Amino acid sequence: MALRFVIIGGGPAGVQAATTAARLGAEVTLVERDVVGGAAHLWDCVPSKAVIATGERLQDVVGAGSLGLRVGEASVDLDVLRDRVQELSRRIERQNVQLLESQGVRILRGTGRLVDAHTVEIDLDGGTEALTADAVLVSTGSRPRVPDWARPDGVRVLTTRDAYPPPELPGHLIVVGSGVTGVEFVQMFSSFGSRVSLIVSRQQVLPAKDPEVAAVLEDDFLRRGVQLLKGARATGVDVTGDGVTLHCDDGRSISGSHCLLAIGSMPNVEGLGLEAAGVELDGGWVRTVDHHMRTNVSHVYVAGDVSGKLPLSSVATMQGRKIAEHVMGLHQVDHRHLDYEKAASAIFTDPEVADVGLAEADAFAVGRKVRVTKVPFASTARALIDGDPRGFVKIVSDPATGVILGGSIVGRHAAELISVLAVAVTNGLRASDLAESIFVHPALAEALSDAAE
């Protein structure tokens, strides 16, 4: 009899786990209450990057004169953009469903919960269905965190899920939160011509990133006219007719047309029956006990945002694959643990920001000796051809062995270029391995080769 694997939540982790386990011979049931593909396709990765891409194209048109092009006035049509975003989500869902069905995965549209350690009950339109499971994966994602001092109304005070795109372009958008999501919204709306103010609780945007990288992004924000309120923490927001007023803990206040909250997320763990199954939580997130993403109940796994690990779709996808392999016993043959410290990440601002592995500041903080080399994109022919010399490549390596430990990239196509360093970090390549590789010319990737050399 095939192993019965029930997955609650059809986001990146759930879809990957389902297809991998099915290919390996499991009897897989995937339970999803909304879109197969999860929040990544509904609100996060796909919609946000689609809107950002439109803003980038608009800015390319606005700046085309420097490349010798004559263009007319350009603007964004929100209705067309909204239709495009929705069609992208529908298309990707269709592709996910086709993939799952081609592998024999059973998809149930409903809400699942654990009744006990081996029973999952699903609420369907026509009633309920109970499934017996040999293994269970919980991958139900997260939702925007809303602070006590704010009451989002979807009109003036927005969460991140109200803005892909919003009903109207804000005249003056106040963004609370200068992490990854916050700066992407600054990028998005400033590209469309909205006035934007960003509340920065510390002294730099992207406080977890390399200060030199953050400085390049801050310079671009200032060039766009973005107002940065540094060292300020929001404490309240008032809706005042056709606008909002945001209050900060240092006494400053700022008024605008809209306020957008981008201050993290909360796991979707309510109503899942985790307690009934004996699964332990840790600060609201589901606690895992080993590299296989198992909970304290050995056959119940967790992946994606609810795991409290890196909240990246790419990480969730790899978690899903690794869990499926463990469920099916492949770890007994050849199983490499997922190393979160070697996960590449990117921020889709303009310029883009990407990094992987050990950061320069983190190395110095622990007294680790590293060699840091930096090459500006302005030194490459391709950046000059494109008319965009902003940013640089930075490589962090071991001075004794030359092994690449990490790196940061800020500039055009950084999200694509970081993959080269991700392969190097994951596989222990040396700087000389990159330096001895013959790269395309002219290409931005030459900055990687030059930094390695």
CORBELDA-V422879 format. One record per helix or strand of 3 or more residues. SS is the DSSP state (a for helix, b for strand). FROM is the first residue (numbers start at 1). LEN is the number of residues. Records with the same first field share a line. If there is no record, write none. Layout:
SS: FROM-LEN / FROM-LEN
This chain:
b: 4-5 / 27-6 / 106-4 / 111-6 / 119-6 / 127-6 / 135-4 / 142-3 / 157-3 / 172-5 / 195-6 / 227-4 / 234-6 / 244-5 / 253-4 / 258-4 / 265-3 / 300-3 / 345-3 / 352-6 / 371-6 / 392-6 / 403-9
a: 12-12 / 39-4 / 45-18 / 64-4 / 78-25 / 160-3 / 180-12 / 211-14 / 274-4 / 304-4 / 313-15 / 330-3 / 340-3 / 360-6 / 377-3 / 381-6 / 414-13 / 431-5 / 446-7
